[in-house]
Amino acid sequence: MIPTDRTREERREWRLAGDATDHVIDRACLALALAGAAENHRRAEGL
């Protein structure tokens, strides 16, 4: 995954706030990407 500027800025803010580690943020990004892919598949299949 290629991070966008917004993602980089969000990571910096989260890291400074201590809300999440990079590992947790990476997992969350992956989960969102997979959920989006699953939804796109359902739409393509007409489900």
C-alpha positions as CSV (number, residue, x, y, z in Angstrom):
1,M,0.0,0.0,0.0
2,I,1.3,3.4,-0.9
3,P,0.5,5.9,1.8
4,T,-1.0,9.2,0.8
5,D,0.0,12.6,2.3
6,R,-3.2,12.5,4.4
7,T,-2.4,9.1,5.7
8,R,1.2,10.1,6.5
9,E,-0.2,13.2,8.4
10,E,-2.8,11.1,10.2
11,R,-0.1,8.6,11.2
12,R,2.1,11.4,12.6
13,E,-0.9,12.8,14.5
14,W,-1.9,9.4,15.9
15,R,1.7,8.6,16.9
16,L,2.1,11.9,18.6
17,A,-1.2,11.4,20.4
18,G,-0.2,7.9,21.4
19,D,-3.5,6.5,20.2
20,A,-2.0,3.7,18.1
21,T,1.2,2.2,16.9
22,D,2.2,1.9,13.3
23,H,1.4,-1.9,13.5
24,V,-2.2,-1.1,14.6
25,I,-2.6,1.6,12.0
26,D,-1.3,-0.8,9.2
27,R,-3.8,-3.5,10.3
28,A,-6.6,-1.0,10.3
29,C,-5.7,0.2,6.8
30,L,-5.6,-3.4,5.6
31,A,-8.9,-4.2,7.2
32,L,-10.5,-1.2,5.5
33,A,-9.0,-2.1,2.1
34,L,-10.3,-5.7,2.4
35,A,-13.8,-4.6,3.5
36,G,-13.9,-2.2,0.5
37,A,-12.8,-5.0,-1.9
38,A,-15.5,-7.3,-0.5
39,E,-18.1,-4.6,-0.9
40,N,-17.0,-3.9,-4.5
41,H,-17.2,-7.7,-5.2
42,R,-20.7,-7.9,-3.9
43,R,-21.8,-4.9,-6.0
44,A,-20.2,-6.4,-9.1
45,E,-22.0,-9.7,-8.5
46,G,-25.3,-7.8,-7.9
47,L,-25.7,-9.2,-4.4
